[in-house]
């Protein structure tokens, strides 16, 4: 299921997402007590969810786990990308029991943004959080997290899955483009994933009813209703 959802046209999306580099992964210390033998730290995922994002994440995770102190906590900021990869990435996070925060961590800098809090109200010590975005395919990755954390000011948005098809005309070789949409099989796989990770089936229905060239930005009430986290923390 190599459908994409993310960087497309439209006024709403332009304010939510811009062309992005492929997703990269990093780690960030959770406090000043960080050494080569033990460094409490969280993960950071930034950029468009590319086809190879799950493979890159698995490779990066193996490397990071060589140093003790890695927490099952990820900060994510993404305009979307490949849906199949988003589901695989979400499944990895679900299996790890990870919490995901929609935003960018800032080490040692006080900002006006509210520090990230879990759904139980605890704070991530030593870090301030700049609210981020999680659009289209990224929302399905967020769905896979055991705890989903949406700081005040973060923006979530969904729309219909689609894929561009490129071909050449038999005569003249002119480039032709068309767009296809998810069929019953793709939607069923997505719904099976949502059932497995505790996601909302209604969110999928909302996304698939939104035109592919628009973004349906979720309100704070909808973020809670679709079990994507608590907005306004």
C-alpha positions in Angstrom: 0.0 0.0 0.0 2.2 2.8 -1.3 -0.3 5.6 -1.1 1.0 9.0 -0.1 -0.7 11.6 2.0 1.0 14.9 2.9 2.7 17.5 0.7 -0.1 18.7 -1.6 -1.6 21.9 -2.7 -4.2 24.0 -0.9 -4.4 27.0 1.3 -5.0 25.0 4.5 -2.2 22.7 3.8 0.2 25.4 2.9 -0.2 26.8 6.4 0.3 23.4 7.9 3.0 21.7 5.8 5.7 22.7 3.4 8.0 20.7 1.2 10.2 18.6 3.5 13.3 16.5 3.5 12.9 12.8 4.1 12.5 11.9 7.8 15.6 11.7 9.9 16.1 10.4 13.4 18.1 11.7 16.3 18.2 11.6 20.1 18.2 14.4 22.6 19.3 14.3 26.3 16.5 14.6 28.9 18.7 16.3 31.4 22.3 17.4 32.2 23.3 14.0 33.6 24.5 12.4 30.3 27.6 10.3 30.0 28.9 7.7 27.5 27.9 5.0 29.9 24.4 6.2 30.8 22.5 9.0 29.0 18.8 9.5 29.7 17.4 10.7 26.3 14.5 10.7 23.9 14.1 10.2 20.2 13.4 12.8 17.6 11.7 12.2 14.2 11.7 15.1 11.7 10.6 15.3 8.1 8.5 13.5 5.5 7.9 9.8 6.1 9.8 8.2 3.2 9.6 4.7 1.9 12.6 3.6 3.9 11.7 5.5 7.2 11.0 2.3 9.1 14.2 0.7 8.1 16.2 3.8 9.0 14.4 4.0 12.3 15.2 0.3 13.1 18.9 0.8 12.2 19.1 4.0 14.3 17.3 2.4 17.3 19.8 -0.5 17.3 22.7 2.0 17.4 21.1 4.1 20.2 20.3 1.1 22.4 24.1 0.4 22.7 24.1 3.2 25.3 21.9 2.8 28.3 19.3 5.5 29.2 17.1 5.5 26.0 13.5 6.3 27.0 10.4 5.0 25.0 9.6 8.7 24.1 9.6 10.3 20.6 9.1 13.8 19.5 7.7 14.0 15.9 7.2 16.8 13.4 6.1 15.7 10.0 3.9 16.8 7.0 3.0 13.2 6.1 4.4 10.9 3.5 4.1 7.2 2.6 1.1 5.6 4.3 2.5 2.1 4.3 5.7 3.3 6.0 3.7 5.4 8.4 1.8 2.2 9.5 5.0 0.2 9.9 6.6 3.0 11.9 3.5 3.2 14.1 3.6 -0.5 14.6 7.2 -0.3 15.8 6.3 2.4 18.3 3.3 0.4 19.5 5.4 -2.7 20.1 7.9 -0.6 22.0 5.2 0.9 24.2 6.4 4.4 23.2 4.9 7.8 23.9 4.9 10.3 21.0 4.9 14.1 21.4 3.9 16.3 18.4 6.6 18.9 18.6 10.3 19.7 18.6 12.3 19.5 21.9 14.4 22.4 22.9 17.2 21.6 25.4 18.0 24.2 28.1 15.9 27.0 26.6 12.8 28.4 28.2 10.0 29.1 25.7 6.4 30.3 26.0 5.3 26.9 24.8 3.9 24.6 27.5 6.3 21.7 28.3 5.1 18.4 27.0 2.9 16.4 29.4 1.7 12.9 29.3 -2.0 12.1 29.5 -1.4 11.6 33.2 0.0 15.1 33.6 3.8 14.4 34.1 6.3 16.7 32.4 9.4 15.9 30.4 12.1 17.2 32.7 14.8 19.5 31.2 13.0 20.0 27.9 10.8 22.7 26.5 8.7 21.8 23.5 8.0 23.9 20.4 4.5 22.7 19.1 4.8 20.9 15.8 2.7 19.4 13.1 1.5 15.9 12.3 -0.4 15.9 9.0 -2.1 13.1 7.0 0.1 9.9 7.0 1.9 11.1 10.2 -1.4 10.9 12.1 -1.4 7.1 11.5 2.1 6.9 13.0 0.9 8.9 16.0 -2.0 6.5 16.3 0.4 3.7 16.9 1.9 5.2 20.0 0.8 3.8 23.4 0.5 7.5 24.6 -0.2 10.3 22.2 0.7 13.8 23.4 -0.4 17.0 21.6 1.0 20.2 23.2 -1.0 23.4 23.0 -0.4 24.9 19.5 0.4 21.6 17.8 -1.6 21.0 14.6 -3.0 17.7 13.4 -4.6 17.2 10.0 -6.0 14.5 7.8 -7.1 13.9 4.2 -7.8 11.1 1.7 -5.0 8.7 0.7 -3.9 8.9 -2.9 -1.0 8.2 -5.2 0.3 9.8 -8.3 0.9 7.6 -11.4 3.5 8.7 -13.9 3.5 7.2 -17.5 4.6 8.1 -21.0 2.2 8.2 -24.0 2.9 5.5 -26.6 3.2 8.1 -29.3 5.5 11.1 -28.8 6.6 10.0 -25.3 4.6 12.8 -23.6 4.6 12.5 -19.8 1.2 11.6 -18.4 0.1 11.9 -14.8 -3.0 10.5 -13.1 -4.0 9.9 -9.5 -5.5 6.8 -7.9 -7.1 6.4 -4.5 -7.2 3.7 -1.9 -9.5 0.7 -2.6 -11.3 -1.7 -0.3 -8.1 -3.7 0.4 -6.1 -0.7 1.4 -8.8 0.7 3.6 -9.2 -2.7 5.2 -5.5 -2.9 6.0 -5.7 0.6 7.5 -8.7 -0.3 9.6 -7.0 -3.5 10.8 -4.0 -1.5 11.9 -6.3 1.0 13.8 -8.0 -1.9 15.6 -4.6 -3.4 16.5 -3.1 -0.2 18.0 -6.3 1.1 19.6 -7.0 3.8 17.0 -10.3 5.4 15.9 -12.2 4.0 13.0 -14.1 7.2 12.8 -10.9 9.1 12.2 -10.2 7.0 9.1 -13.8 7.7 7.8 -13.2 11.4 8.3 -9.9 11.3 6.5 -11.2 9.4 3.6 -14.1 11.8 3.2 -11.7 14.8 2.9 -10.5 15.6 -0.6 -6.9 14.6 -1.2 -5.9 18.2 -2.1 -7.2 19.7 1.2 -6.3 19.2 4.9 -9.0 18.8 7.6 -7.3 20.4 10.6 -8.5 18.7 13.8 -10.0 20.7 16.6 -9.0 20.1 20.3 -12.3 18.3 20.8 -11.7 16.1 17.8 -8.1 15.2 18.9 -9.6 13.9 22.1 -12.6 12.2 20.5 -10.4 10.3 18.0 -8.0 9.3 20.8 -5.0 11.1 19.4 -4.2 12.7 22.7 -5.2 15.7 24.8 -4.9 19.0 23.1 -4.2 22.2 25.0 -1.8 20.7 27.5 
